[in-house]
Amino acid sequence: MRRPRRCALKIGLSKYRLELEVPFAIARGTTSAQTICVAELEHAGVVGLGEASPSAYYGDSVEAASETIEGAAGILGDDPFAIHAVSEGLCRAFPRSPSGRAAIEMALYDMLGKIAGLPLFKMLGLAGLPLPRTSFTVGVEDADLARQRIDRLKDFPILKVKVGFGAEADLLGLLRRETGAVLRVDANEGWTADQAIERIRAWKKYDIEFFEQPLLKLDRDGYRRIKQETGAVVFVDEGVATARDIPQWAGLADGVNIKIMKCGGLGEALRMIAVARSCGLKVMLGCMVESSLGITAAAHLAPLADFCDLDGNLLVSNDPFSGATAPAGALALPQGPGLGVTPRDRAERQE
């Protein structure tokens, strides 16, 4: 008796240019648009989607992500359930693009859920758990610009404020007076230890919930000083890319910011969450500028997090996908199988 021939996974690549509603600035620079790469996998009529939103800070690029997605054809094989084997193969073949690897793995998880007929969060056993509210990010900007956007900012009970332009006190004062939101501060490595200690002490009146990546990621002595001299709650972001980076921060920070695009996929994000917990660290799920495809994938892990900063799609004016929603910052997961993400009509692809 002849065995049925197994069908190899097929792969396609599309690119989209995401336009930001307001230019987005952090301590390292300003962005007004972001090109994403979308992997489309197909097996036996089932299609899985995944997104790459590369960051140059981590040595990634649109070119590297595209090369990874297109090159994955030689690694995928014919079994959509072999996610870990595929991920390991991609790490060896394409170490330069964590976002490209994340797109392939994301598409496989999407396909897995569609084959099973279940949303990803249910396949992970996370049904019935609460989701943290997401913060909404205020880029590096002066108080006058924030004042013009104040009605929009009032919609969110948690604001993450990017700092690094020198007049942050005016901005923080405005947001404290006008919004009543919980405030978090992210310096993106923009301060020295002395600056951080001075500002953390001076900003106690603004009741900042925590400070994210105040110093360069290699300044471990500086982080030790912050903890000893201020007692502030500190999260690291740029300081952790994968699970192996986490243990060194036990005792120096209070939590880590985990991003699918910098760690290389949902599987590594799950490992990072487990390692962070074992080290006594809190977990925040973060993002790059992404469409609803990438944000929704991360949101399926949100029940495992203490905090969320999954607002990349909320900053975009031409999101090509629909998925998780966040009215007033309250994350709501789609109930469709897999990621539950659907393409929007007339989304413009970038060739």
C-alpha positions as CSV (number, residue, x, y, z in Angstrom):
1,M,0.0,0.0,0.0
2,R,1.5,3.4,-1.0
3,R,1.6,6.0,1.7
4,P,0.0,9.4,0.9
5,R,2.6,12.0,-0.2
6,R,3.2,14.7,2.5
7,C,2.8,18.3,1.4
8,A,5.7,20.6,2.0
9,L,5.1,24.0,3.6
10,K,4.9,26.8,1.1
11,I,6.0,30.3,2.0
12,G,5.3,33.8,0.7
13,L,6.6,37.3,1.6
14,S,4.8,40.6,1.6
15,K,6.0,44.0,2.8
16,Y,4.0,46.9,4.2
17,R,5.0,50.4,5.1
18,L,3.3,51.4,8.4
19,E,2.7,55.2,8.7
20,L,2.7,56.6,12.3
21,E,0.0,59.1,13.2
22,V,2.6,61.2,15.0
23,P,6.4,60.9,14.5
24,F,7.7,58.7,17.3
25,A,10.9,59.8,19.1
26,I,13.0,58.1,21.7
27,A,16.4,59.0,23.1
28,R,18.2,57.4,20.1
29,G,16.2,59.0,17.3
30,T,12.8,59.7,15.6
31,T,10.7,57.4,13.4
32,S,7.8,58.4,11.1
33,A,7.3,55.1,9.4
34,Q,8.2,51.4,9.7
35,T,8.4,48.7,7.0
36,I,7.3,45.3,8.2
37,C,7.7,41.9,6.5
38,V,4.8,39.5,6.6
39,A,5.4,35.7,6.2
40,E,2.6,33.7,4.8
41,L,2.8,29.9,5.2
42,E,0.5,27.5,3.6
43,H,0.0,23.8,4.2
44,A,-2.9,21.7,2.9
45,G,-5.0,24.8,2.4
46,V,-4.4,26.2,5.8
47,V,-2.6,29.6,5.9
48,G,-0.6,31.0,8.8
49,L,0.6,34.6,9.1
50,G,3.6,36.1,10.9
51,E,5.2,39.6,11.2
52,A,8.7,40.9,11.3
53,S,9.3,44.4,12.4
54,P,13.1,44.7,12.5
55,S,15.1,47.0,14.7
56,A,18.5,48.3,13.6
57,Y,19.5,48.5,17.3
58,Y,19.6,44.7,17.4
59,G,21.5,44.4,14.1
60,D,18.3,43.6,12.3
61,S,17.0,45.1,9.1
62,V,14.2,44.7,6.5
63,E,16.7,43.1,4.2
64,A,17.8,40.6,6.8
65,A,14.2,39.8,7.8
66,S,13.3,39.3,4.1
67,E,16.3,37.0,3.6
68,T,15.3,35.0,6.6
69,I,11.6,34.6,5.6
70,E,12.5,33.6,2.0
71,G,15.4,31.4,3.1
72,A,13.1,29.5,5.6
73,A,11.8,27.5,2.6
74,G,14.8,25.2,2.9
75,I,14.2,24.6,6.6
76,L,10.4,24.3,7.0
77,G,10.0,20.7,5.8
78,D,6.5,19.3,5.6
79,D,5.4,19.1,9.2
80,P,3.7,22.3,10.6
81,F,3.9,20.9,14.1
82,A,7.8,20.8,14.1
83,I,8.0,24.4,15.4
84,H,10.9,23.9,17.8
85,A,13.0,22.1,15.2
86,V,12.3,24.8,12.6
87,S,13.2,27.5,15.2
88,E,16.5,25.9,16.0
89,G,17.3,25.6,12.3
90,L,16.4,29.2,11.7
91,C,18.7,30.3,14.6
92,R,21.6,28.5,13.1
93,A,21.0,29.7,9.5
94,F,19.8,33.3,10.2
95,P,21.3,34.6,13.4
96,R,21.1,38.2,12.3
97,S,17.3,38.6,12.1
98,P,15.4,37.8,15.3
99,S,12.3,39.5,13.8
100,G,12.5,37.3,10.6
101,R,12.7,34.2,12.7
102,A,9.8,35.5,14.8
103,A,7.6,35.9,11.7
104,I,8.1,32.3,10.6
105,E,7.5,30.9,14.1
106,M,4.5,33.2,14.5
107,A,3.0,31.9,11.3
108,L,3.5,28.3,12.4
109,Y,1.7,29.0,15.7
110,D,-1.1,30.7,13.7
111,M,-1.3,27.6,11.5
112,L,-1.3,25.3,14.4
113,G,-4.2,27.0,16.0
114,K,-6.2,27.0,12.8
115,I,-5.5,23.2,12.3
116,A,-6.8,22.6,15.9
117,G,-9.6,25.1,15.6
118,L,-8.5,27.0,18.7
119,P,-7.2,30.4,19.6
120,L,-3.5,30.3,20.5
121,F,-4.1,31.4,24.1
122,K,-6.3,28.4,24.6
123,M,-3.8,26.1,23.1
124,L,-1.3,27.4,25.6
125,G,-3.7,26.8,28.5
126,L,-4.1,30.5,29.3
127,A,-7.9,30.7,29.1
128,G,-9.6,32.3,32.1
129,L,-6.6,34.3,33.2
130,P,-6.8,38.2,33.3
131,L,-4.9,40.3,30.9
132,P,-3.0,43.4,32.2
133,R,-3.9,46.7,30.6
134,T,-1.5,48.0,28.0
135,S,0.2,51.4,28.4
136,F,0.1,54.0,25.6
137,T,3.4,55.5,24.7
138,V,4.1,59.2,24.6
139,G,7.2,59.7,22.5
140,V,10.0,62.1,23.3
141,E,8.1,65.4,23.0
142,D,7.7,68.7,24.7
143,A,4.7,69.7,26.8
144,D,3.2,71.9,24.1
145,L,2.9,68.9,21.7
146,A,1.5,66.7,24.4
147,R,-1.0,69.5,25.3
148,Q,-2.3,69.4,21.7
149,R,-2.9,65.6,22.0
150,I,-4.2,65.7,25.6
151,D,-7.7,64.5,24.7
152,R,-6.2,61.4,23.0
153,L,-3.9,60.7,25.9
154,K,-6.8,61.0,28.4
155,D,-8.2,57.8,26.8
156,F,-5.5,55.7,28.4
157,P,-5.2,55.1,32.2
158,I,-1.5,54.1,31.8
159,L,1.0,56.3,29.9
160,K,4.6,55.3,29.2
161,V,6.6,58.5,28.7
162,K,9.8,58.5,26.6
163,V,12.4,60.9,27.9
164,G,15.6,62.3,26.7
165,F,15.0,65.9,25.5
166,G,15.8,67.7,28.7
167,A,12.5,69.4,29.7
168,E,10.7,66.2,30.9
169,A,9.5,67.8,34.1
170,D,7.1,70.1,32.3
171,L,5.8,67.1,30.3
172,L,5.4,64.9,33.4
173,G,3.7,67.7,35.3
174,L,1.2,68.3,32.5
175,L,0.4,64.6,32.2
176,R,0.0,64.3,36.0
177,R,-2.4,67.3,36.2
178,E,-4.4,66.6,33.0
179,T,-4.8,62.9,32.7
180,G,-4.6,61.3,36.2
181,A,-2.9,58.3,34.4
182,V,-0.4,55.9,35.9
183,L,3.0,57.2,34.6
184,R,5.9,55.0,33.6
185,V,9.2,56.5,32.3
186,D,11.5,55.0,29.6
187,A,14.9,56.6,29.0
188,N,16.1,54.1,26.4
189,E,19.7,54.1,27.9
190,G,19.7,57.9,27.7
191,W,21.0,58.8,31.2
192,T,24.1,58.4,33.2
193,A,23.9,57.0,36.7
194,D,24.2,60.4,38.3
195,Q,21.5,61.8,36.1
196,A,19.2,58.9,36.8
197,I,19.6,59.2,40.5
198,E,19.0,63.0,40.4
199,R,15.9,62.7,38.3
200,I,14.4,59.7,40.1
201,R,14.7,61.7,43.3
202,A,13.3,64.9,41.8
203,W,10.4,63.1,40.2
204,K,9.0,61.4,43.2
205,K,6.2,64.1,43.2
206,Y,5.0,62.7,39.9
207,D,4.5,59.2,41.4
208,I,6.3,57.3,38.6
209,E,5.4,53.6,38.7
210,F,8.7,52.4,37.3
211,F,11.7,53.5,35.3
212,E,12.7,51.5,32.2
213,Q,16.3,51.1,30.9
214,P,17.6,54.4,32.4
215,L,21.3,53.5,31.7
216,L,23.4,51.8,29.1
217,K,22.8,48.1,29.2
218,L,26.4,47.4,30.2
219,D,26.4,49.8,33.2
220,R,25.7,47.1,35.8
221,D,27.4,49.2,38.5
222,G,25.2,52.1,37.7
223,Y,22.0,50.0,38.1
224,R,23.4,48.8,41.4
225,R,23.8,52.4,42.5
226,I,20.2,53.2,41.5
227,K,18.8,50.4,43.5
228,Q,20.9,51.3,46.6
229,E,20.5,55.1,46.4
230,T,16.9,55.5,45.3
231,G,15.0,52.2,45.8
232,A,13.1,52.9,42.5
233,V,11.5,50.2,40.6
234,V,13.6,49.6,37.5
235,F,12.9,47.5,34.3
236,V,15.5,46.6,31.7
237,D,14.7,46.3,28.0
238,E,17.7,46.8,25.8
239,G,19.6,44.8,28.5
240,V,17.8,41.6,27.7
241,A,17.3,40.1,24.3
242,T,17.0,36.3,25.1
243,A,16.6,34.1,28.1
244,R,20.3,33.8,28.7
245,D,20.5,37.6,29.3
246,I,18.1,37.5,32.2
247,P,19.9,36.0,35.3
248,Q,22.5,38.7,35.4
249,W,19.8,41.2,36.3
250,A,18.6,39.5,39.4
251,G,19.2,41.9,42.3
252,L,20.0,44.8,39.9
253,A,16.5,45.3,38.4
254,D,12.9,44.5,39.3
255,G,11.7,43.3,35.9
256,V,12.4,42.7,32.2
257,N,10.7,43.9,29.0
258,I,10.2,40.9,26.6
259,K,9.6,41.6,23.0
260,I,8.9,39.0,20.3
261,M,10.8,41.0,17.7
262,K,14.0,41.1,19.7
263,C,14.0,37.6,21.1
264,G,13.2,35.7,17.9
265,G,9.8,34.3,18.5
266,L,7.0,33.2,20.8
267,G,8.9,30.1,22.0
268,E,11.8,32.2,23.2
269,A,9.4,34.7,24.8
270,L,7.9,31.8,26.8
271,R,11.4,30.7,27.9
272,M,12.2,34.3,28.9
273,I,9.0,34.5,31.1
274,A,10.0,31.3,32.8
275,V,13.6,32.4,33.5
276,A,12.5,35.8,34.7
277,R,10.1,34.2,37.2
278,S,12.8,31.8,38.4
279,C,15.0,34.9,39.0
280,G,12.3,36.7,41.0
281,L,11.8,39.3,38.2
282,K,8.6,40.9,37.0
283,V,7.6,40.5,33.4
284,M,6.5,43.2,30.9
285,L,5.5,42.4,27.3
286,G,6.6,45.1,25.0
287,C,6.7,45.7,21.2
288,M,8.2,47.7,18.4
289,V,6.2,49.7,15.9
290,E,4.1,46.8,14.6
291,S,0.8,46.1,13.0
292,S,-2.0,44.2,14.7
293,L,-0.5,41.0,13.5
294,G,2.6,41.2,15.6
295,I,0.8,42.9,18.5
296,T,-1.9,40.2,18.7
297,A,0.7,37.4,18.7
298,A,2.4,39.0,21.7
299,A,-1.0,39.6,23.4
300,H,-1.8,35.9,23.4
301,L,1.0,35.7,26.0
302,A,-0.3,38.6,28.1
303,P,-2.0,36.4,30.8
304,L,1.6,35.4,31.8
305,A,2.8,39.1,32.2
306,D,2.6,41.6,35.0
307,F,2.6,44.6,32.7
308,C,2.0,45.2,29.0
309,D,3.2,47.8,26.6
310,L,1.5,46.5,23.5
311,D,0.5,49.7,21.7
312,G,2.6,49.6,18.5
313,N,-0.5,49.2,16.4
314,L,-2.3,52.0,18.2
315,L,0.4,54.4,16.9
316,V,-0.2,53.5,13.3
317,S,-2.6,55.2,10.9
318,N,-2.8,52.4,8.2
319,D,-2.8,49.1,10.1
320,P,-3.1,46.3,7.4
321,F,-4.6,43.8,9.9
322,S,-7.3,43.4,12.5
323,G,-6.8,41.5,15.7
324,A,-6.5,42.2,19.4
325,T,-8.2,45.5,20.6
326,A,-7.3,47.8,23.5
327,P,-10.1,50.3,24.2
328,A,-8.9,52.4,27.1
329,G,-5.9,50.1,27.3
330,A,-8.0,47.0,28.1
331,L,-6.6,44.2,25.9
332,A,-9.1,41.9,24.4
333,L,-8.0,38.8,22.4
334,P,-9.8,37.7,19.3
335,Q,-11.6,34.3,19.6
336,G,-10.8,33.0,16.2
337,P,-8.5,30.1,15.6
338,G,-4.7,30.6,15.7
339,L,-3.8,34.2,16.2
340,G,-7.3,35.3,15.2
341,V,-5.9,38.0,12.9
342,T,-7.5,39.0,9.6
343,P,-6.2,41.2,6.8
344,R,-8.0,44.5,6.3
345,D,-9.5,45.3,2.9
346,R,-7.3,47.3,0.5
347,A,-4.2,47.3,2.6
348,E,-1.4,48.6,0.5
349,R,1.6,46.3,0.1
350,Q,5.0,47.7,-0.5
351,E,6.8,45.9,-3.4
